[in-house]
Amino acid sequence: MVCDREHEIAAFQPQEYWSLDARLTPDGSERNAFLAHYHGENGKKKELNSIEEVNAVVEAVKTAAFTVKTVKRQERQRQPAPPFTTSTLQQEASRKLSMTPRRTMAIAQQLYEGVDISGEGTVGLITYMRTDSLRLSDEALAAARGFIQGRYGKGYCPEAPRTYKTKAGAQDAHEAIRPSDVELTPERVKGDLTNDQYRLYWLIWSRFVACQMSNAVYDAVSVEIQAGIHGFRASSSSLKFSGYTAVYEEGKDEEKEEKEGKLPPLTEGQGLQSLGFQPGQHFTQPPPRYTDASLIRALEENGIGRPSTYAPTVSTILDREYVVKDGKYLHTTPLGEVVNGLMEDKFSDIVDTGFTASMEKELDDVEAGNKQWKELLGAFYAPFRAELEQAEKDLEGVRLKVPDEESDEVCDECGRKMVIKSGRFGRFLACPGYPECTFTKPLVVAMPGRCPKCESRLMKRTGNSKKTGKQYTYYCCEKLTSKDENNRCDFMTWDVPVADDCPVCGQTMFKKAGKGFKRPFCINEQCENFTPEEKRGGWKKKPSEGEEAAAPEETNSEAAKKTAAGKKPAAAARKTAAEKKSAAPKKTAAGKKSSASKKTAVRKSTTKKAAAKE
């Protein structure tokens, strides 16, 4: 499926199209201006395919009077998403928490098996996490409704409990994934959970509560505007009642929705003034590459796999390097293309989504008692064995070569374009001139902008913490690992370089790492536009001691150590930690001695008082 998507993208031919927006105002003021999008002629939709067509429309409406033809006001409602199944949990955890399916299921297993909660003991926080059912028990529904009314008010609780229809063929042995006790809110148990456990529990708890809340209500306005024979349209919506969105909103794979501007009060027949036109050139886009979330959704939609198989399916193609991740998107490797091509050539009837889905259905028939398992296996194995024997004959003595994946990087020693190789520690760049040239270097990603110290390219690199084993990302000058000490540059940062240059000094600007919009800032201390660290916003990454040590060891640069660690070299940090550790027992011993002396003095004083009293 990933290979097929790559072939679709490679074969895609983009088509040009244009949009045309008119900037209109009811009273001539910029304050009440809004954008109306071109719709078509004589009430029919028309596509604009060239700049000539756009110019023709602009010329036609320049002298025409813009009039509000219709104004429709209506109330729209959005329903909450159903509770989680295994598939939707993995998809949403990937979108919102950036968790891999394997990691999601491992954390969910911990929440299901039980966590020590203060005042409660060991508690299984969620129901069984391998399920494709949307059923919820009556007890869970009653508890959720009582909780919603108590915390949010009666308006947020619908008149009747919401029930969701489970898809045909789903196994209904287990409920949907939900918290075992809705009263154990994420805030209440946060102190007893790890960060990942808390985030996943918050996701499950919020989705369950939201699925039993009232609809969100929006006030929507849509306006049709006429200018001669040409029509324009504008719309806007505003939240009237938050409903379930007060707790949770479902994520999306592709965040491409444009926010609608607010419309001024308009009435039918009202005249409008034009403040100008905004044409835009666009090209159709190929289908997007799969992400973890969209691939799992595609597997489910095609009837491939079961709740327990989604995570290992995605993990396997990544572990074997048939597929690699670029950001959140999945790309096939040359190895994956070769393996997939071989399998499609020799086993075309098996390496097919239709076969896999039909096999799932036939296995369901066996489970239901409608088909004998021996007959099913016999019907499959006889032709499969013949294909297997034929493939062995065809491939006898044949050595398949995996083509090299060429990169844009140039070998530092011989100048050849380097290729991407795979080794026991992952993918890396190697010179294709081996064995004459043995130069290798880590696989890096070029970033926009220029190094603020030497104007060279900026690179994105990853490393693994020796202490925690977790992967981290940093950004550095391409000359950071140069073998020539005179040509080496020590620039490193945790912040992300952006394509924008500072309008004052012209240096590359940076932004904080992490999700969401982060405002770019200038790091040039000599610039009037310089932004101090405390005013840069975002989440400040605090690397562990192992992370501080990893990058400098890779670069062998003392200056890089200071930049990466930010505070002190790793050796000094370890020494300080060791000194504190050795000092701790002494302090404890001294504390115990002092405490014992106080107890002895108290006992003596008590004895003297008792003797005096007698």
N, C-alpha and C positions, 0 to 999 in steps of 0.2 A: 504493500500500500504506500509506503514512504517512497519507494522507487518510482511507482506510477505517478505520484504527485510531482516528483522531480522531472519526469518526462513531460508531464503536462506543462510545467513552468517553462521548460526548455523550448517546447513547441509553440508556446503562446505568442500570438502576434498582437501587439497593442494597437488599439484603435483610438484615433484622436476624436475628442468631442469638446465642446465649449459650454460654459455657463455664462449667464448674463444676469447681473443684479442691478436693480434700479434703486438708488437712494432717494427716498421720498419723505415728505413731511407735510402734515396737514395745515400748518400755520406759518411755514417759512423759516421756522427756527431749527437750529441744529439739535437742540435739546430733545425734541420730539421726533427726530429722524429715525427711520427704520429701513431695513433692506427688504425688497420684494424680489422674488426669483422668477425669471422668465418661464412661462408655461407653454404658450403656443399661440396659434392663430384660430380665430372664430370658435373658441371654446374647445378646440382639439389640441392635444399635446403635440409639440414639435421639437425634434432634436436639432441642436445646432452643431454642425460637424466641421465648420471652418470659420476662420476669422472674417471671411467675406460675408457669410451668412449673419454673423454677429453685427458687423457694420451696417448691413442692410436693415436689420431690426432697429438699431440705434438711430439711423437716419429717419426711419419711418415714425418713430415715437418721439423724436426730439421736439417736434412742433405739435404733437397731439396732446390733448387734455387727459390727464390721469384722473380717473373717477373710481370711487369705491363701488363695485358692482354688488357684492354680497358680503355680509358679515354673519358668521355662524359661531354662536357661543354654545358650548355644551360641556357637560361634566363627564370626565373619563375616569375610569377606575382600573387599577392594576391589582391583580391577585398575587398573593405570596407564592413562592416556589414550594413544592412539596418537600417533605422531610428527606434526609439523605438516604440513598442506597450506597452500596460500595462504589459503584461507578461515579455517581455524582459527587460523593465525598472526595474521591481522588481528583476529579476535575476541579472542584472548587478550591481544594487545598493547593493545587498547582497554581491556580489563578491568583488567589488572595494571599497565600502564605509562601509561595515559591517552594513548596515541598514536592519532592519526587514521589511517585506512587508508592515506591518501596518504603520510603521514610514515613509517609502517611500511614501505611498499614502497620508499621512497627510501633509508632506512637499510639495508634488506635488500640492495638493489642495490649499495651501497657494500661491504658485507661479502662479497658474491658476487664483485665485480670484484677485490677484493684490498686489503689494508691492509699497510703496512710494519710488520713485527714484528721486534723486536730479536733478532738472532741467527739469523733465519729468512729475511729479505728480504721481498719482497712476497708475501703469502699470501692466497689466496681462502679465507675462513674458513668459508663455508657452501656447500652445493650450490644448484642453481638454485631460485629462490624463486617461480616461477610453475608450480605443479603441483597436481593433485588426486589424486595417487597416494599410497598408503601403503606402497609397496614400499621395502625397504631392501636394499642389496647384501650379499652374504655377507661381504665384507671388512669392511664397516662393523659388521655384527653381531658378528663375531669380535673386532674391536678394542674394541667396547663391553663385551663380556663379560669380556675380559681386564682392562680398566680397572676395571670394577666389582669384580671379585675382588681386584684389587690394592689398591684404595682402601677398599672397604667390607667385604670378606670374602666367603667363599663362600656364606654364608647369604643374602646379598642378590642372588645371581645364580641365576635358575631353572635347572632341569636342561637345558632346551632353549631355543634362541632364540625370542623372541616374534615371530610374524608376524601382520600385520593385513590383513584383507580389504578391498580397494579397492572402492568402490561401483560399481554397474553404470553403464556409460557414461563412466567416467572415462578420461582419456587417460593412458596409462602410459609416456609417452616419458621422463619424468624420475622420479627417486626422490622420496621424501618429503623435506621440508626438514630437513637435519641438518648438524652441523658436519663439515667436510671431514676434520678430524683430531681425534678425541676427546681426544687427549693435550694439545691446546692448550686448557687449561681457561680459564674466564673470568678467574680470578685471575692466570694467567700472562700474559695478553695485555692486561690492564686498562690498564697504563701506556701502551700504544700506541693505545688507542681513545678516541674522544670519549665523553662520558657516555651519549649516546643509543645509540651503537654498542655500548658495553659492556652496557647494559641489554637490548638486543634480542638480542645474542649470548648473554648469560646465559640468556635465556628459551628460545632454540632449543637451546642445549647441554643445559640442565637437562631439557627435555622429552624429548630424544633419549635421554639416559642413563636417565631414569626409565622410559621405555617398555620397557626391557630388564631391569628389576629385578623382584624378587619382589613378590608381593602384600603389601599392608598387612593385618595381622591384628588384629581387635578381639574382646574378650570382651564379649558382649552378654547382658544379663539383662532379661527381661520378666516382669512380675508381674500376675496378675489378682486383684482383691480384691472380695469380696462383702459387701454390707451389705443384708440382707433380699433383696428382688427386684432391687435395683439393683447394678450393677457398675461398678467403677473399674479403671483400668489405669495402670501406671507402668513405665518402662523406663530403662535406662542402658547405656552402653557405654564401654569404656576401651581404649586402645591397648595391645596386647600385643607386637606386632612392627611396627616402623615401615616396613620394606620400602622401596618406592619413595618414600614420603612423606619420607624422609630427604633427598631431593633436590628434590622438586617436587610440588605439588598443583595441580590444575586450578581455575581461577577460575569464578565463577558470575555470571550476569547480575543476579539478584536475591538478595541475601544476607538471606534471611528465616528461615533455620533457627534454631530456638531450642535453646540448649544444654541437654542433659539433665542433671538433678542426679544426684548419686551416691546409690545406694540402699544402705541398711544390710543386713547379712546377714539374709535372710528364709527361712523354711521353710514348706512347705505345712501348712495347718491352724493356723498361728500367729495369735494374736489381736493386734489393733492398737487403739491409742487415737486418738481424734480430737482434734485441737488447734484445729479450726475449719474454715471453708469460705471459699473465695475465688471468688465469681461474677464473670464478666466479660462485658461487652456488646461485641459486634463487629458489623461490617457487611461484607457481601461487597464486594470491590473490583473496579473495572473492569479490563480487560486493561491491562497497563502500556504506556506509550508506547515506541516503538522507541529503542534506542541504536544506535550504530555497529555494535556487536557483534551485537545481536539482529536488526538489519535484514539484515546480511550472512548470518547463519544462515538467516533466512527466505528470502532470495534463493536460497541454495543448496538449501534443502529444496524450494522450488517449481520447481527446475530452471531458474532464470533466470540467465543469464550464465555466464561462464567465469572461471577464476582471475585473468585479467588485467583483467577488467571490474568487479570488485566495488569497488575503490578509486575509479576514475573515476566510477562510478555514484553513489556516496554524495557524492563531492566536487562533482559537477555540480549536484545539487539544492540543496546548501548555497551554492555560489558564485552561483547564479542567484536565491538568496533565495526559492525555493519552500518551503524548510524552514529553520528556525533551531534552534539548540541552546539549551536551557535547562538548565544543568548538563551532564549527559551525555545528556539525553533530547531527541529530535527532535520539534519541533512544526511544523505547517504554518502558513504565513503566509496572509493574505488573497489575496496574489498567487498562491500555490500552489493555493489552493482554486479561484480563478477559472480558472486554466489547466487544472487537472485536470478541473473541471466541463465546460469547453469541449471538451476532448479526449474525454471520456466521451460527451458529447452527439453529437459529429460523427463520432467514430471508435470507437464502442463495441466493435466486433469486434477492434480492434487494441490499444486501451488496456485490456488484460486479462491477468492473470497466466497464464491457461490458454493464450492465443494465444502469448505469449512462450515459454513452456515447450515448446509443440508445435513452434514454429519452430526452437528449438534442436535438437530431436530430428530434424526434417526435414533440417537442415543436417548433422547427424551422418550421416544416410543418404546425403547427397551425398558426404561424405568417404569413406564406406565403399563407394561405387560402386553403391549400390542405387537411386539416384534421379538423374535428369538435372537439372543446376542451371538450365538454361533453362526446363524445364517448371515447376520450383518457382517461379522468379521470375515467369513468365507467369501462373501461377495466383494469385499474390499481387497482382501489379501491376494487372491488369485491374479488379477491384472496388475496389482502393485508389484508382485514378485517378478512377473515377466518384464516389467519396465525396469526394475532394479538390476536384473541380470543383463539386460540390454545396455544399460548405462555403464555397468562395470566393463563390458566388452569394448564399448565405444571409447571409454576413458583410459583404457589400459595403456600405460606408457606415455600418456598425455600429461604435460605439466602446464597448468594454467598460470599465466603471468598476470599479476595484479598491476595495472598501470600506475606509474608514479603520479602523485598529486602535486602538480607544480605550484609553487608560491611566488609571490612578488619579491621575496627576500633574495639578496645577492650574497654569495659566499664571500666572507671576508678575506679568504686566502687566494682563491683562484678566479673569482668574479663570475662563476656560473650561477644560474638561477637555482635556488635550493628547492628541494622537494620534501614533502611531508612523509615521514616514516612512522611506523608503530613499533614500540619496544615494550619491555616488561613493565616500564614505568609510565606508559602512555605514549602519546604522539609527540614527535619532535621534528625539527628541521635538520636535514642532512644534505651534504653536498653530493650531487649525482656523479661526481668524478671519482668515487671510491673504487679501488683502493689507493689511487694516486693521491687523492685529497680526502682526508678523514675529518674535515671540519664539521662540527655539529653545534647547534645551539637550541635553546628552548623555543617552542612554538609560541609566537607572540601575535598580537593583533594591533595593527596600526590605528592610532586615534587621531582625531582632528586636532589642529593647532600645532604649535611649535614649542620646543623646550625654552623656558624663560631664561636659561643660562647660556645656551650655545646655539639656539635656533635650529637644532636638529629635530628629527621626527620624535613624536611621543608614542610610546607603546603601552599596551595593556598586558600585564603579566599576572600569573597566578602562582601561588606557593602553598605548601602544606605545613601547618603548624606541627612542630615536633612534639609539643606538649599535649594538644587536643586531637591532632590528626585532621582537623577541619581545614577546608580550603579557604584561602583568602585571596583578594584581588588588590593589586596596587598598580600605579601608573608611573612610568619612568622615561628618561631619555634613552634613545636607542643606543647611545654610547656608554651606557652604564656598565655593560659587560665587555667592553672593548679590551683586547689583550694589550693594546698599546697604552701604557699608563699616561703618556703625554696627550693622548687623544680621548681619555676617559672623562665622562661627565657624571657627577654624583647626584643629579636631580632625581628625587623620588617623592611621591605624594600618594595619599589615600583618596584625594579628591579627583573628580572626573573632568578631564579637559573637554571643552565644548568648541564648536566651530566659530563662535563669536569672539572678536577681538575687543579689547578695552577701547572705548571711544576716545580716551584721553591719552594713554601711553602706547596703544597699539599692540600690547602683549596679549597672548592667549589667556582667555578667562577660564575659570573652573566652576564646578558646582559640587555640592555634597552628594555622596553616593546614596543609593537607596531608592525606594519607590516614590512616586509622586513628583510634582513640580518642585524644583529647587532653583532659586534665583542665582544666575551666574554672578561671580564676584572676581575682582582683580586681586592678585596676590603680590603685585609689585609694591613694595613698601615705599618706594620713591615716588609713586604716582598719587595724584590728588584723589583718584577714585579707589584707592586701596581700602579693602574691607578687613578689619581685624577679625581674628579667629572667633571671638565670642559673638560677633554679629553676622556670621555667615549662615546661621540657621541649620536645619537638618539634624540628623542624628550623628553625633560624633563617634566615629569608630575608635574603640579602645582595644588595640590588639593585645593578645595575651603575651606572656613572656616568650613562649615558643615562637609566636609569630614575629616578635621583634628580632629574634635571633636568626630566623630562617632566611629572610631576604639579604641581610648583610653577608651571611656565609656564602650565599650564591654569588655575590658581587665581589667579595674580597676587598671592599673599599671602606676605609675607616670613616670617611665623610658620609658614605651611604648609610653606615650604621647609625650615625647621629640623626640623619634625616628620617630613616625608617622607624627607629625606636622613639625618637622625639624627646626622650628624657635622658637616658643613659645607656651605655653599651650593655648587651645581654650578660656578659661576664660579670660586670659590676652589679647588675640586678641579681644574678644568682648568688654572688658573694654576700650582698646585703641580706637576701632572704636566708642564707645559711647562718649569718651572724644572728639574725633575729631568732631563728629556730634554736640555736645553741644557747642564746640568752634566756629563752623562755623558761626552761626547767629551773634555772638559777632563781629567777624571779618567783616561780611557783614555790620552790623550796623555802625561799626567804619569807614568802607570804605565809606558808604553813608554820614556820618557826615562830613568826610574830603572833600568829593566831594561837598557837599552843601556849606561848608565854602569857597571853591575855587570859586564857582559860585557867591556867595555874594560879594566876594572881586572884582571879575571881573566887576559886575554890578556897584559897587561904583566907581571903576576906570573909567569906561565908562561915568558915570554921571559927574564926576569932569572934564574930558576932554571936554565934551559937553558944560559945563558951562563956562569954560575958553575960548572956541572958540567963544561963544556968546559975 
